[in-house]
Amino acid sequence: MPMGPTQVNESRHGTGYAARLAGWHNSASLWTGGPGTPTFSGSWIWPAVGLRSSSNDAGDGLGKDAYFGVQATRLAASTLFDPGYGDYLWGLPFADAVAGRFDSRSGSPANAEYSWIFSLDQISSSGGDFYHQSGSRLGGTSITAENDSYKAIIDQGVRQFWAPMYGGTDGLNITEAEPFRNSRMGSSTNVNDYAFNSVQRAIITVEDPESVECNLMIAPGITKTTLTDQLIETCRKRADALAIIDIEGGYTPETEGTSDFANRLGSVSTTVTNIQTRDLNNSYACTYYPWVQIKDSASDRLLYVPPSVIALGTFASSEASSELWFAPAGFNRGGLNTSHRSAAGLPVVGVVERLTSGKRDDLYENNINPIAKFPAEGIVVFGQKTLQQTSSALDRINVRRLMIHVKKEVSRFAATILFDQNVDVTWTRFTGLVEPFLADIMSRYGLTDFKVVLDETTTTPDLIDRNILYAKVYLKPARAIEYIAVDFIITRTGASFAD
């Protein structure tokens, strides 16, 4: 066939339900080239989704119990699924600046039609059977039109129908390599941005400790302060979980922008300035620096991951190999690329930035836990501070996790005596549960000492009259070694160490 200008003229035959059920039958006249060029014509069936027209149109004797709406079988009387069903329902492309593009979001343009339209308002009845008839509501012959109420069709038991859920979207922007990138959430709120709202809803989902049991929370790669502040506040209100957050100022992944690698590295000084500006003072959160490089075993590629991911793995491996109240840091429990295993649970091969001693000090003084790389020892998590600025035992992760564990378990013990008599025998039962539990922790180096007080000095007559049992639990948490001081003294040759 000669190549040249091409044009298609088409006409559609059939209207209403029959046309939708059978599909549009199109005829076309096609010509190419200039005058005198032979022409030819052709026709095709334009596929469409069928609708059930009668409660008995399949001959199944179901009467009013049949499902109206879309019928996904090959033929009206068939029970076999139509394999082309998905193609019929696939959404039209989104519109853009090019005139005449289809748009399945905002209605049908001039050169397209919806493949099916169904409503229970179009159901009519005759001889005990029910029928879907297009235009019957407007014509006044449908059941709801005749009775002037939507309840009429419901009361007669016709309330089921099939509607396709196909070719939809999960709400994410498929043009984004990272739909939750921080750079697109600049001034976003839960009202105007799907990514912001999704993360915020996820945090809201875990607000209630009675609904969701956890002791750690993480939003990997999310550095938007509004969201990380909400995550921290959620953990503080629950009082039984620790948030591991990522902060601004460090490495920026390529999905966040187009700058070259050197311009995306970030810096310690910027990170420290950002954390100082936020003025956080909360023992229910912690953070780490910098990003690390791992090897993805599935794709055999090297990837950069946020430090919160590494910290989470370190918490898990530290608890598995020792106790949760041991510091998840240092070469014993925080080594990330040792010969036999990685504390992170991932094959860590590098860090975005190698930290000098001075930079590690700058980070740690501002409650940011360094991930350091040493020539001989390798990569290691080299800190375990929480984001609490006030100096106390709770400014360390191992102590905060110990307290979370103790409070949860003691709360469970307390629940076993709720609604029992507020008398000495019940008090003894409570202390009989708590003291062995704390003694066990002490034997495993979580505590250096403890004391449980529950008597008339704590639960006074006034509290008893108010149906309150009041106990005091005193704890001395074991501290982790973070600084080692060793004096080396040179003596004369004849000195005796026995002296």
HELIX and SHEET records of a PDB file:
HELIX    1   1 GLY A   16  ALA A   22  1                                   7    
HELIX    2   2 GLY A   63  ASP A   65  5                                   3    
HELIX    3   3 TYR A   85  LEU A   89  1                                   5    
HELIX    4   4 LEU A  120  GLN A  122  5                                   3    
HELIX    5   5 SER A  136  GLY A  139  1                                   4    
HELIX    6   6 ILE A  143  ASN A  147  1                                   5    
HELIX    7   7 LYS A  151  ASP A  155  1                                   5    
HELIX    8   8 ASN A  182  ARG A  184  5                                   3    
HELIX    9   9 TYR A  194  THR A  205  1                                  12    
HELIX   10  10 THR A  225  ARG A  238  1                                  14    
HELIX   11  11 GLU A  254  GLU A  256  5                                   3    
HELIX   12  12 PHE A  261  ARG A  264  5                                   4    
HELIX   13  13 VAL A  268  ARG A  278  1                                  11    
HELIX   14  14 PRO A  307  SER A  321  1                                  15    
HELIX   15  15 GLY A  330  ARG A  333  1                                   4    
HELIX   16  16 SER A  357  GLU A  365  1                                   9    
HELIX   17  17 ALA A  393  ASP A  395  5                                   3    
HELIX   18  18 ILE A  397  ALA A  415  1                                  19    
HELIX   19  19 ASP A  424  SER A  443  1                                  20    
HELIX   20  20 PRO A  461  ASP A  465  1                                   5    
SHEET    1   A 3 THR A   6  HIS A  13  0                                        
SHEET    2   A 3 TRP A  24  THR A  32 -1                                        
SHEET    3   A 3 PHE A  40  TRP A  46 -1                                        
SHEET    1   B 3 GLY A  50  LEU A  51  0                                        
SHEET    2   B 3 PHE A  68  GLN A  71 -1                                        
SHEET    3   B 3 PHE A 161  TRP A 162  1                                        
SHEET    1   C 2 ILE A 123  SER A 126  0                                        
SHEET    2   C 2 ASP A 129  HIS A 132 -1                                        
SHEET    1   D 5 LEU A 216  ILE A 218  0                                        
SHEET    2   D 5 LEU A 242  ILE A 245  1                                        
SHEET    3   D 5 ALA A 285  TYR A 289  1                                        
SHEET    4   D 5 ASN A 369  PHE A 374  1                                        
SHEET    5   D 5 GLY A 378  VAL A 381 -1                                        
SHEET    1   E 3 ARG A 301  VAL A 305  0                                        
SHEET    2   E 3 VAL A 292  ASP A 296 -1                                        
SHEET    3   E 3 VAL A 348  VAL A 351 -1                                        
SHEET    1   F 2 LEU A 447  VAL A 453  0                                        
SHEET    2   F 2 LYS A 472  PRO A 477 -1                                        
END                                                                             
